[in-house]
Amino acid sequence: MNDNQNPALRHATNSIVIAGERLIGPGIDEKVVGLAMLAAGVAHLGRLMPAEALRDHLSRLVEELAGAEARP
């Protein structure tokens, strides 16, 4: 299923974007807000997934991000 066609996922994504925009204010760097939101998401996944599965998932994500950075 295309993530863009899933109304629940689209709503969740929009909610996260709005929350991040509201958190970014005077003196608060958007990178700090992004990292805090990412950390909260990982912590939440840690409650939903077995530790080994979460490590594997995050490892694949890091590999994908590293590959994306290497592309021109």
Biotite code that builds the C-alpha atoms (Angstrom):
import biotite.structure as struc

atoms = struc.array([
    struc.Atom([0.000, 0.000, 0.000], chain_id="A", res_id=1, res_name="MET", atom_name="CA", element="C"),
    struc.Atom([1.240, 3.453, -0.846], chain_id="A", res_id=2, res_name="ASN", atom_name="CA", element="C"),
    struc.Atom([1.780, 5.374, 2.401], chain_id="A", res_id=3, res_name="ASP", atom_name="CA", element="C"),
    struc.Atom([0.402, 8.525, 0.778], chain_id="A", res_id=4, res_name="ASN", atom_name="CA", element="C"),
    struc.Atom([-2.931, 6.802, 0.177], chain_id="A", res_id=5, res_name="GLN", atom_name="CA", element="C"),
    struc.Atom([-3.372, 5.634, 3.777], chain_id="A", res_id=6, res_name="ASN", atom_name="CA", element="C"),
    struc.Atom([-5.543, 8.270, 5.511], chain_id="A", res_id=7, res_name="PRO", atom_name="CA", element="C"),
    struc.Atom([-4.485, 7.230, 9.029], chain_id="A", res_id=8, res_name="ALA", atom_name="CA", element="C"),
    struc.Atom([-0.793, 7.434, 8.157], chain_id="A", res_id=9, res_name="LEU", atom_name="CA", element="C"),
    struc.Atom([-1.263, 10.749, 6.360], chain_id="A", res_id=10, res_name="ARG", atom_name="CA", element="C"),
    struc.Atom([-3.095, 12.149, 9.413], chain_id="A", res_id=11, res_name="HIS", atom_name="CA", element="C"),
    struc.Atom([-0.352, 10.925, 11.759], chain_id="A", res_id=12, res_name="ALA", atom_name="CA", element="C"),
    struc.Atom([2.334, 12.459, 9.558], chain_id="A", res_id=13, res_name="THR", atom_name="CA", element="C"),
    struc.Atom([0.508, 15.788, 9.443], chain_id="A", res_id=14, res_name="ASN", atom_name="CA", element="C"),
    struc.Atom([0.105, 15.727, 13.230], chain_id="A", res_id=15, res_name="SER", atom_name="CA", element="C"),
    struc.Atom([3.839, 15.166, 13.695], chain_id="A", res_id=16, res_name="ILE", atom_name="CA", element="C"),
    struc.Atom([4.677, 17.999, 11.300], chain_id="A", res_id=17, res_name="VAL", atom_name="CA", element="C"),
    struc.Atom([2.322, 20.378, 13.105], chain_id="A", res_id=18, res_name="ILE", atom_name="CA", element="C"),
    struc.Atom([3.717, 19.393, 16.517], chain_id="A", res_id=19, res_name="ALA", atom_name="CA", element="C"),
    struc.Atom([7.259, 19.988, 15.282], chain_id="A", res_id=20, res_name="GLY", atom_name="CA", element="C"),
    struc.Atom([6.340, 23.380, 13.848], chain_id="A", res_id=21, res_name="GLU", atom_name="CA", element="C"),
    struc.Atom([4.781, 24.406, 17.155], chain_id="A", res_id=22, res_name="ARG", atom_name="CA", element="C"),
    struc.Atom([7.856, 23.296, 19.118], chain_id="A", res_id=23, res_name="LEU", atom_name="CA", element="C"),
    struc.Atom([10.256, 25.308, 16.965], chain_id="A", res_id=24, res_name="ILE", atom_name="CA", element="C"),
    struc.Atom([10.362, 28.776, 18.385], chain_id="A", res_id=25, res_name="GLY", atom_name="CA", element="C"),
    struc.Atom([12.753, 31.538, 19.344], chain_id="A", res_id=26, res_name="PRO", atom_name="CA", element="C"),
    struc.Atom([16.050, 30.041, 20.415], chain_id="A", res_id=27, res_name="GLY", atom_name="CA", element="C"),
    struc.Atom([15.069, 26.448, 19.590], chain_id="A", res_id=28, res_name="ILE", atom_name="CA", element="C"),
    struc.Atom([16.923, 24.896, 16.671], chain_id="A", res_id=29, res_name="ASP", atom_name="CA", element="C"),
    struc.Atom([14.843, 22.806, 14.262], chain_id="A", res_id=30, res_name="GLU", atom_name="CA", element="C"),
    struc.Atom([17.518, 20.082, 14.336], chain_id="A", res_id=31, res_name="LYS", atom_name="CA", element="C"),
    struc.Atom([17.105, 19.761, 18.103], chain_id="A", res_id=32, res_name="VAL", atom_name="CA", element="C"),
    struc.Atom([13.338, 19.451, 17.719], chain_id="A", res_id=33, res_name="VAL", atom_name="CA", element="C"),
    struc.Atom([13.755, 16.889, 14.944], chain_id="A", res_id=34, res_name="GLY", atom_name="CA", element="C"),
    struc.Atom([16.169, 14.800, 16.989], chain_id="A", res_id=35, res_name="LEU", atom_name="CA", element="C"),
    struc.Atom([13.897, 14.956, 20.034], chain_id="A", res_id=36, res_name="ALA", atom_name="CA", element="C"),
    struc.Atom([10.933, 13.817, 17.946], chain_id="A", res_id=37, res_name="MET", atom_name="CA", element="C"),
    struc.Atom([13.024, 11.020, 16.411], chain_id="A", res_id=38, res_name="LEU", atom_name="CA", element="C"),
    struc.Atom([14.158, 9.896, 19.866], chain_id="A", res_id=39, res_name="ALA", atom_name="CA", element="C"),
    struc.Atom([10.552, 9.858, 21.074], chain_id="A", res_id=40, res_name="ALA", atom_name="CA", element="C"),
    struc.Atom([9.560, 7.752, 18.076], chain_id="A", res_id=41, res_name="GLY", atom_name="CA", element="C"),
    struc.Atom([12.369, 5.257, 18.694], chain_id="A", res_id=42, res_name="VAL", atom_name="CA", element="C"),
    struc.Atom([11.425, 5.046, 22.379], chain_id="A", res_id=43, res_name="ALA", atom_name="CA", element="C"),
    struc.Atom([7.820, 4.347, 21.392], chain_id="A", res_id=44, res_name="HIS", atom_name="CA", element="C"),
    struc.Atom([8.914, 1.640, 18.942], chain_id="A", res_id=45, res_name="LEU", atom_name="CA", element="C"),
    struc.Atom([10.987, 0.139, 21.758], chain_id="A", res_id=46, res_name="GLY", atom_name="CA", element="C"),
    struc.Atom([7.775, -0.492, 23.660], chain_id="A", res_id=47, res_name="ARG", atom_name="CA", element="C"),
    struc.Atom([6.100, -2.055, 20.608], chain_id="A", res_id=48, res_name="LEU", atom_name="CA", element="C"),
    struc.Atom([8.885, -4.207, 19.141], chain_id="A", res_id=49, res_name="MET", atom_name="CA", element="C"),
    struc.Atom([11.256, -6.795, 20.562], chain_id="A", res_id=50, res_name="PRO", atom_name="CA", element="C"),
    struc.Atom([14.721, -5.296, 21.095], chain_id="A", res_id=51, res_name="ALA", atom_name="CA", element="C"),
    struc.Atom([16.390, -7.431, 18.405], chain_id="A", res_id=52, res_name="GLU", atom_name="CA", element="C"),
    struc.Atom([13.784, -6.490, 15.785], chain_id="A", res_id=53, res_name="ALA", atom_name="CA", element="C"),
    struc.Atom([14.164, -2.798, 16.654], chain_id="A", res_id=54, res_name="LEU", atom_name="CA", element="C"),
    struc.Atom([17.965, -3.008, 16.353], chain_id="A", res_id=55, res_name="ARG", atom_name="CA", element="C"),
    struc.Atom([17.630, -4.689, 12.942], chain_id="A", res_id=56, res_name="ASP", atom_name="CA", element="C"),
    struc.Atom([15.098, -2.095, 11.795], chain_id="A", res_id=57, res_name="HIS", atom_name="CA", element="C"),
    struc.Atom([17.270, 0.842, 12.912], chain_id="A", res_id=58, res_name="LEU", atom_name="CA", element="C"),
    struc.Atom([20.363, -0.744, 11.363], chain_id="A", res_id=59, res_name="SER", atom_name="CA", element="C"),
    struc.Atom([18.613, -0.992, 7.978], chain_id="A", res_id=60, res_name="ARG", atom_name="CA", element="C"),
    struc.Atom([17.425, 2.600, 8.328], chain_id="A", res_id=61, res_name="LEU", atom_name="CA", element="C"),
    struc.Atom([20.980, 3.812, 8.982], chain_id="A", res_id=62, res_name="VAL", atom_name="CA", element="C"),
    struc.Atom([22.223, 1.907, 5.923], chain_id="A", res_id=63, res_name="GLU", atom_name="CA", element="C"),
    struc.Atom([19.488, 3.449, 3.762], chain_id="A", res_id=64, res_name="GLU", atom_name="CA", element="C"),
    struc.Atom([20.273, 6.946, 5.028], chain_id="A", res_id=65, res_name="LEU", atom_name="CA", element="C"),
    struc.Atom([23.993, 6.448, 4.434], chain_id="A", res_id=66, res_name="ALA", atom_name="CA", element="C"),
    struc.Atom([23.246, 5.296, 0.896], chain_id="A", res_id=67, res_name="GLY", atom_name="CA", element="C"),
    struc.Atom([21.023, 8.313, 0.293], chain_id="A", res_id=68, res_name="ALA", atom_name="CA", element="C"),
    struc.Atom([23.770, 10.683, 1.454], chain_id="A", res_id=69, res_name="GLU", atom_name="CA", element="C"),
    struc.Atom([26.278, 9.040, -0.891], chain_id="A", res_id=70, res_name="ALA", atom_name="CA", element="C"),
    struc.Atom([24.094, 9.613, -3.955], chain_id="A", res_id=71, res_name="ARG", atom_name="CA", element="C"),
    struc.Atom([24.740, 12.798, -5.937], chain_id="A", res_id=72, res_name="PRO", atom_name="CA", element="C"),
])
